[in-house]
């Protein structure tokens, strides 16, 4: 069990009012969790301290060789006023996997969850109560040793910050338009596509700009070897309902094993749907559209939970899905997951963890 030292702020910030806008990732709470790692000593000095700027040496390894990792998760306020997390142990396990791949010290999974719970409990007054709003949590780890040389750092910091966020779709669950990238790749076998590290996202920005210039909101990435199989959408996993069967890319090294993705698969199988995790060619998706068999497409992730897709563009061909409207399965998944997360529906999957 962590022996957390608490140093609470003497100058708390003004908390947002229920009607204030909460643009994603812009308003931060009063405190943050910090824990240090020193080679030969291990993780030590866990503490919750006032939110503040970090002090890094200009030669810190994270700044030059991108040795870092991160997670994304949320805390939810239920109708009864209690606060809960959604499958935090899965984030802890994925964070462990990321750190192992990045040659970084592993944060014990129990310690990860305990740190998250301690910070959320400290910041409980920051968890919004308005429907659809939540407290977004960003655990991350950075290499802090001052050394200009490509090697694993001898020192690290594990930090958690949080910010209240509004409903991802303030005007409703509107389908997005997706551009299929056919020039650049996101990940290749043996690389870092299955983990959450910043380099994956920095390398995707060029395609995002291309998509936006064409009037599309997200990029669907293809595999990095043959560039023919669908993988994931920007910061989301992707699902395709074709002629009654639901397809999603396998998480075999190039696709992030999303917690929401995992939860959707479990729900779909519980409801009796056939779910395939075999590789799906983009040509097959476009043919299904031409044949009238592409019934629904949706993305899954922590931020939006479920993001319906109304249009795909690949090599100049446009596939329009379900008349540009959200599909029945997509809506049911969204309603069920958000119902469990915010405590509006009973958690018969045993996915939530109460904080306070």
N, C-alpha and C positions, 0 to 999 in steps of 0.2 A: 504494500500500500504506500502511495506517495505521501511524503510529509511536506505538504505544500505550505509555504510561507505566504501570508497575505499582507500586502501593503496597499490599502485602499486609498483612492484619491480623496483629497480634501477639497477639490474644486470640480464637482460633477458637472457634466455637460447638461444642457437643456435637452430633455428627451422630446422626440417628435410628437406632435398631437395626432390624434386619430385621422384627421383630415389632411395632414401634411404629405406632400409627395415623398416617395422613398425610392429614388432612382437606384438601380441595383449597384451595390458596391461603392457607395459614395458617403454614407453616414456611418460612423463607427462608434462603438460603445466606449464606456469609461476605462475598461481594463483589458489586459491581455495576459495569457499564460505564457511563461517562458521557462525552458529547462535547458541546461548546458550539457555538452558532452566533451570530455577530454580523454584523449587516447591514454590508456592505462588506468583510468579512473572510472570510465563509463559515464552514464547519465547521472546528473547531480543538480542540486540547487533548484528544485521545482518551485515556482512562485507565481502568484497572481499580483500584477503590479499595474499602475496607471498606464493607459495606452499612450505611447510616445514613439518618437522617431528612433530608429536603430542607429547604433554607432558601429561602423564597419571600417576596417583598414582598406585603403584603396587597392591593396593587393589581395584582398579576400578572394579565395578560390571561386566562390559562387559567382563573382562578377566577371571572371575571365574564362572559366571552364564549365559554368552552368551546372555545378553539382548541387542539385536541390530537388525537392519533392513537395507535393501538396495534395490536399484533399478538399472536398466540398460536401457539406452536409447542412442540415437545418434543425432548429428546435421549434416546436409548435406549441401554441397555447390552445388547450381544449376548451369546449364550451363551459366546463366547470371551473376553469381557471388554472388547472394544473398545467405543467410543462413537460413535454416528452420529446424524445429523439426517435428517429426511424432507422432501425437496423445499424446502430453505430459500430457494432462488432464487425460488420462487413467492411466499413470504411477503415477500421483498424487493421484488418487483414490485408486490404489492398495497399495501405500505406506501408506495411511491412514488406510486401512484395516490391513496391517501388524502391524503397530504400536498399533492399538487397541488390536490385539491378543497378542502382546508381553508386554502388560501393559505399554506402552510408550506413552508420550504425542503426540497427533496428530499435524502434521504440516498442517495448513490450505491449502487446495488444490490450491487456488489462489496464496498463498505465495510460495508454492513449484514451480509452473510454473514460477512465477516472478523471483525467485532465479536462476532457470536454465537459463532463458533467459538472465539475467544480467551477469552471468558468461560466457555464450557463446558469448555474445556481447563483453565482455572484452577480450576474447581469440579468437576473430574472425580471426586473422591472423594465428591461429593454425589449422583452419579447412582446411583439404587438398582439393585440386582441381582435383587431379588425379582420373579418373574413378574408382568407386568401393571403394574409401577411404572415411573416415568420421571421426568425432570427437566423440569418445565414452564418455558418461557421467555416472559417478557413484555417485548418491546421496546415503548417508547412515546416520544412526543415531546410536549413541553409548551411553551406560549408563556410566557416569563418576564418580559417587559418590564413595568415598573410604569406603567400608563397606563389611566385610566378614560375610555375612548373606543373605539368600535367601529372597529377597524382591525387589519391584520395586525401582529403583534409584530415588533420589530426584533431580539429575542434569543430563543433557544430552547435547550432541553436535550434531547438524545437519550439515553435511559437504557434499560438492559436489567437486569432483575432475574430471579431464578429461584427455584423452589421444588420440592422433591421431592414427588411426588404418588403416591397409591396407585392401584390399578386403579379405574376409574370405577364399575364394577359389582362390588363385592367378593363378592357372593353369586351372581354369574352374570349373563348377558345377559338381563335381564328386560324384557319389553315395558312401555312407559309409556303413560299415558292422556293424550290431547291434547284441549284445548278450542279450538274454532274461534272466533276473535274476530270479532264482527259489528257492533261499535259503534265501536271505535277503529281507527286505522290505524298502521302502522309506518313506511311510506315512501310517497312520491309521486314521479312522474316529475320529474326535474330536481333532486331533493333529494339526500340523502346515504345512501340505502338501500344503495348498492353499495360503501360504504367502511366501515372500522372506526373509528368515532369514538364517544366516550362518550355523546353525546346520543342516539344511536339506542337505546342500551340503557336509559338513564334513562327515556325516554318509553315503554318497553315494560313497566315495572314494574307499572303499574296493572292491566294485563291479566293479568299473572302472578298478582297477588293474587286477582283474580276467579277465575282457573282453579283456584288452590289452594283457594279457599273452596268450590268445587263438587267437589273431590276429584280434580282433574286436575293433572298434573305440569308441563305445558308449554302454550304458546299457539301455535296455527297462525294466521298472519296472512294476510289476504286483500289484494288489490290496493287501492291508495288511491283509485282513480277510480271504478270500478264496484262494488267490494267483492264480487266474484263469483269471481275467479280465485285459486287457492292460490299463496302465495309461499314463505315460510320459517317454520320453527318456532323461536321464541325465539332461541337462539344457534346454531341448526343449519339447514342446508339440508334439504329434504324430498323424498323419492321415493315414488312410488305405482306398484305393479305391478298393472295392470288388464288382465285377459284376455290375459296374456302379454307385453304391452308395458309398459315402464317409463318413467314420466313424471317430470320434474322441471322446476320453473319456470325460464324463461330469465333469464340475468343481463344484463338490458338497462337497468339503471339503478336498480332498486328492490330487487334481490336481491344479497346478498353472493356474490362468486365464490369459494366455499370451495375450499381446497386439497384437502380430503378429497372434496368433491363432484366436483371435476375428476378425481381419481384413480378414483373409483367409476365415472364415465362411461367412462373409458378402459378399465377392466377389463371392464365389462359389454359394451362393444362388442367387445373382444377375445374374449370368451366367446360372442359371437354373438347377444346380446340386442338387440332393437329398443329404442332409447332416444329418446324424444321430448322436446324442449325447447320445445315449443309450450305456450301458456297453457292451463291445465287448470281448468275451472270446478268449484267446490266442489259444485255441484248434480250434476255428472257423477260425482264421487267418491261421493256419497251414493247415487245411483242404481245405480252399480256395486256398492255394498254390498248394496243391496236385491235386485239381480239375481244375487248370488253371484259377481260377477266381480272384486271388490276382494280381490286375493290377498295382497298384502304392502304395508306402509307402514313406512318407516324414515327416521330423520334421520341426518345426517352432520356431523361436526365434529371439531376437534382433541381436545377434552376426552374425549368418549366414543368417538370414532372412528365407530362405528355404533350407533344407538339404535333398536331395534325398537319399533314402535307397535302396541299391542293394541286400542286403542279411540279413536274420534273422536266428539266431540259437536258438532253444529251446529244451532242454533236448536231445541234440545230433542230432536232426533233423534240416536240413538246408533248408530254403525256399529262393529261388532266384527269385528276382522280376524284371520283364520286361527285362530279359536278362542282368541285371546289368547296364542298361542304364536309364537315366532320362526319366520320363514319360511326356506326353504332358500336363497334368493338372499341374503337378509340375513345369514344365518350364514356363507355362503361369502365374502361381501365382508369381513365382520369377520375371519374366519380368515386370509384372504389379506393384507389390509392390515396387521393386527397382526403377522403372520408376517414380512412384509417389514420393517416398522418395527423390530422387535426382533431381526432377523437370524436368525429360525428358518427362514425360507424364502429361496431364492435370489432376488435382486433382478434379475429379467430385464426389468424396466421402467426400470432405471437411475435410480431415484428417491432412493437414499440417498447421503449425503455423510459420509465418515468424518472424525471429529475427532481421535481419538487411540486 
